[in-house]
Amino acid sequence: MSNQQNMEERLWSYLDGVCSGEERLFIDQLIATNLEWKTKYQELLELQDLLSHRLELDEPSMRFTQNIMEAISKHQIAPAAKSYFNKRIIWGIAGFFICTIIGFLIAGLAQINWSAASADSSTGINLNKIDFSKFYNSTYTTVFMMVNVILGLVLLDMFLRRPKTEVRGKK
Amino acid sequence: MQTGPGDNEIIHKVLQGEQAQYALLVNRYQNFVFTIALRYTPNREDAEEIAQDVFVKAYRSLADFRGESKFSTWLYTIVTTTCITFLRKKKIPIHSLDNEQVFEIADNQNSAFRANQVEQKSKVQVLNDALRLLSVDDARIITLFYQAEQSLEEIGRIIGVDPNTAKVKLHRARQRLKEKMEKHFSEEVKDMVG
C-alpha cells in the first residue's frame, strides 16, 4: 500500500512538473520498462487531463457584475493600510516600553545588596527567597517610575498627534 | 487565456478614480470566485452573496494590493476568509480535511443521488459529481490548482500553508477524488476507459 502511495505521489509530481530533472529521467525509464508504473501513469494522466481541461466553472447570475458595480458605487476605496500605520508611532510605542522595562530593571538591580549575595553564594540562588517587594518599595523609586511613565505618555502623545497636525497644516 | 489590459493596469486605473474599469476585473474573475464559493456552500444564492461580498471587499481594499502576488491570488485569499466568515455567521459547520463525517455525509448523499440516477453520465458530469462529494478543503485545493490555475506557492499563500504542505494536500485531494470516482461511479468510469 505504501509502495503504491509512493508511486502515485512520485507520478503526480512528475505530471505536475515539480520533480527534479534526475527524478524525471528515472520516472521516464520506469514508465517505459515497468508495466505497473506504465498502467498507473496512464490512469493518472487520464485524470490529470480531465481535471486540467474538462472541469467547468460555474457561472453566477446575469446581473452579477451589475449588482457589484451598483454596490461599489456606494463605497469608496479605503486608504492603504500602510498610510495609516505610521512606523514612527509603532517604533515610539516599542521604544517607550523598552525604556520602561530597562528603567525598572536598573532601578531593581541598583537596590540589590550584591556583597551580601556573593558572600552567601555557596548556597546558590533561590528565587523563592528573594523578596522582590524590597526592590520597588522606596518613595524615590515610585517617583522615578511615575516621572518615567508620564514622560513616556507625553512622548507617545506627541507621536500620535504629529501626523494629524501635518495633515491639517497641508489643508 | 487572459485578453485585454493586465490586472495591474486595470487596478491602477481604478485607483485613479475610473471606477467603471473594475467591471473588467469582475467579469474576468467572477466565475472563478463563484466556483470557489460553491465549494464551501452548495447553495447557489449563498455562493453568489459570498462572491459579491468578495468583490466589494476587494474593491474597498484595492489600495492595499501591492502587486507582490498575482491579483487572482490576492482575490482568492479574500474568497477563503469571506467564505469562512459567512459560514460561521450562518452557523454552517466547516468540515476539516480529516473529518471522516464529511465522507459519511457525502456517501449518504450519493446513495440518494444514485437511486434517482437513470441517465448515462458524461466524463465531465462524473468528475463534477465526484468533486461535490469531496470535503471543502479537498474540493477547494483542486479548484484552485486546476481551474484557478494557481501554483503550489500561490495556493500555500491563499490557504496559509507552505508550498510543500499544499503539494501534499493536493496529492491527497486527488487521491480521494479518484477513490470517489472509483467507488461511486465505477460503471461510468469503466465505460469511459472502455
Interface residues (C-beta under 8 A of the other chain):
Chain A: Q5 E8 E9 W12 S13 D16 V18 E46 L47 L50 L51 S52 R54 L55 E56 L57 D58 E59 P60 S61 F64 T65 N67 I68 M69 A71 I72 S73 H75 Q76 I77 A78 P79 A80 A81 S83
Chain B: V14 L15 Q19 A20 Y22 A23 V26 N27 Q30 N31 F32 F34 T35 L38 R44 A47 E48 A51 Q52 F55 V56 Y59 R60 S61 L62 A63 D64 K123 V124 L127 N128 L131 I142 T143 Y146 Q147 L152 K167 L170 H171 R174 Q175 L177 K178 M181 V193
